[in-house]
Amino acid sequence: MEKLTDKQKKIAVIVVAVLLALHFAPGFITNLRHAFAGPAPAVVQKPSPAKAPPPPAPPSSDAIAAAKYGGIWGGSELMPDQNRCNIRLEIRLSDDTPKKLKGYESKSCIPVQPFAGGKGIRGQNIGDLMRETAPVSAVMTGTPVEGGIKFTVDSLIGAPYDGCSLIGMTLIDFGQAQVQAQWQSQRSPQAPCPDNRMLLRKARG
């Protein structure tokens, strides 16, 4: 066997070095990439969009009427029976749930017939006069209607001097800050009394 020349030895060394490089180079390159690449970026999760709150429920017809008519109304007029009557009416929502439209009415009358030359104070005793001028009150529940409120009577406090007990009242818009009150009364279901009207002005709201 012939000995290798120096040139052949150098070529053999180069060939072995190339083969070794080809064998180990892929792993070495991969390690270098991992070393210099750094940690993988974290995946940021987008927050889910917040749900919008449901829209508020629309106000009831009673609440709308209370916003318009709520407060204290008052009026004073000469009635067909020649008595000067005063009415005070408070309108507001009830304290219970569901809210209801309530009316608290108080009516008092003073006889003026003596000043007109008619009957009246003459011949009456003090007890009769006190009963005739004593206020009569009513607790009512209202139902909104077009242009006003229709009340029905829940309970009465006191006895009217003429025996005509209130059974209902209707308010109708009348100009600015005024309503027309029309009420129905009866002595009995078979004996209705004439309807009466009065303008009420808002005293406080």
C-alpha positions in Angstrom: 0.0 0.0 0.0 1.4 3.3 -1.1 1.7 6.1 1.5 -0.4 9.2 1.1 1.3 12.3 0.0 1.0 15.4 2.0 -1.4 16.8 -0.6 -3.6 13.8 -0.3 -3.5 14.0 3.5 -4.7 17.6 3.4 -7.5 16.7 1.0 -8.6 13.8 3.2 -8.7 16.1 6.3 -10.8 18.6 4.4 -13.2 15.9 3.3 -13.6 14.6 6.8 -14.1 18.2 8.1 -16.8 18.8 5.5 -18.6 15.6 6.4 -18.6 16.4 10.1 -19.8 19.9 9.4 -22.7 18.6 7.3 -23.6 16.2 10.0 -23.6 18.6 13.0 -24.5 21.9 11.3 -28.4 21.6 11.3 -28.6 21.1 15.1 -26.1 23.8 15.8 -27.9 26.3 13.6 -31.2 25.4 15.3 -29.7 26.0 18.8 -28.4 29.3 17.6 -31.8 30.4 16.4 -33.4 29.5 19.7 -30.8 31.3 21.7 -31.2 34.6 19.8 -34.9 34.4 19.0 -35.9 34.9 22.7 -39.2 33.7 24.2 -42.3 33.4 22.0 -44.6 36.4 22.3 -47.5 35.9 24.7 -50.9 35.7 23.1 -53.0 38.6 24.4 -56.7 37.7 24.6 -59.0 40.5 23.7 -61.6 41.4 26.4 -65.1 40.5 25.4 -67.2 43.6 24.7 -69.4 44.6 27.7 -73.1 44.0 27.3 -75.1 47.2 27.2 -77.7 47.5 30.0 -81.3 47.0 29.0 -83.2 50.3 28.3 -85.4 51.5 31.2 -89.1 50.6 31.1 -91.3 53.4 29.8 -93.2 55.3 32.5 -96.8 54.2 33.2 -99.8 56.3 32.2 -100.4 57.0 35.9 -96.8 58.3 36.3 -97.2 60.5 33.2 -100.5 62.0 34.6 -98.9 62.5 38.0 -96.1 64.4 36.5 -98.6 66.7 34.7 -101.3 67.1 37.3 -99.5 66.2 40.6 -99.8 68.8 43.3 -102.5 70.8 45.2 -105.4 72.4 43.4 -107.9 74.8 44.8 -111.1 76.6 43.9 -114.0 78.6 45.3 -117.3 79.4 43.6 -120.9 80.1 44.3 -122.9 77.0 43.6 -126.4 76.8 42.1 -127.8 76.2 45.6 -126.4 79.7 46.6 -123.7 78.2 48.8 -120.1 79.4 48.5 -118.0 76.2 48.3 -114.3 75.7 48.5 -112.5 72.6 47.1 -109.0 71.5 47.8 -107.6 68.6 45.8 -104.3 66.9 46.2 -103.1 64.6 43.4 -100.2 62.3 43.7 -99.0 58.7 43.2 -99.8 56.2 45.9 -97.1 54.8 48.2 -97.8 51.1 47.3 -96.7 49.2 44.2 -97.7 49.3 41.5 -98.1 53.1 41.8 -101.7 54.3 41.4 -103.0 57.8 40.7 -104.7 59.1 43.9 -106.8 62.1 44.7 -107.5 63.5 48.1 -110.4 66.0 48.0 -111.9 68.2 50.7 -115.0 70.3 50.2 -116.6 72.9 52.5 -119.5 75.2 51.9 -120.8 78.3 53.6 -124.5 79.3 53.2 -124.9 82.8 51.7 -128.8 82.8 51.5 -129.1 85.1 54.6 -127.2 87.8 52.8 -129.5 87.4 49.8 -132.7 87.6 51.8 -133.5 83.9 51.7 -133.6 81.2 54.3 -130.4 80.1 55.9 -129.0 81.2 59.3 -132.4 82.5 60.5 -134.1 79.8 62.5 -131.1 77.5 62.5 -129.3 76.5 65.7 -125.5 76.3 66.1 -125.5 72.5 65.6 -127.2 72.8 62.2 -124.8 75.5 61.1 -121.7 73.5 62.1 -123.0 70.4 60.2 -123.8 72.5 57.1 -120.3 74.1 57.0 -118.3 71.1 58.1 -115.8 69.9 55.4 -116.4 66.6 53.7 -113.4 64.7 52.3 -112.9 61.9 49.9 -110.2 59.5 48.9 -110.3 58.7 45.2 -108.4 56.6 42.6 -107.8 58.2 39.2 -107.6 56.8 35.7 -105.9 59.0 33.1 -108.1 59.9 30.1 -107.5 62.1 27.1 -107.0 65.7 28.4 -107.6 64.9 32.1 -108.3 62.4 34.9 -111.4 60.4 35.8 -111.7 59.7 39.6 -113.8 57.1 41.4 -114.5 57.4 45.1 -112.8 54.9 47.5 -114.0 56.3 50.8 -115.8 59.4 52.2 -115.0 61.2 55.5 -117.9 63.2 56.9 -121.5 63.7 55.8 -122.6 66.3 53.2 -125.1 68.9 54.5 -127.5 68.3 51.6 -127.2 64.5 51.6 -125.5 64.4 48.2 -122.5 62.1 48.6 -119.7 62.3 46.1 -119.4 59.3 43.8 -117.0 60.5 41.1 -115.1 63.5 39.7 -113.5 64.3 36.3 -110.8 66.8 35.7 -110.5 68.4 32.3 -107.7 70.7 31.1 -108.8 74.3 31.1 -106.3 76.9 29.9 -102.9 77.3 31.6 -102.5 75.9 35.1 -106.2 75.4 35.5 -108.6 72.4 35.3 -112.3 72.1 35.3 -113.6 69.8 38.0 -117.0 68.2 37.4 -118.3 65.9 40.1 -121.3 63.6 40.4 -123.1 62.9 43.6 -126.2 61.1 44.8 -128.5 60.7 47.8 -129.0 57.1 46.8 -128.6 55.0 43.7 -132.2 56.0 42.8 -131.8 59.7 43.7 -128.9 61.3 41.8 -128.0 64.9 42.6 -127.3 67.6 39.9 -123.7 67.6 38.5 -121.6 70.6 39.6 -118.6 72.2 38.1 -115.8 74.4 39.4 -112.5 75.8 38.0 -109.5 74.7 40.0 -106.1 76.5 39.9 -102.8 74.9 40.8 -101.7 76.2 44.2 -98.6 74.1 44.6 -96.9 71.4 42.5 
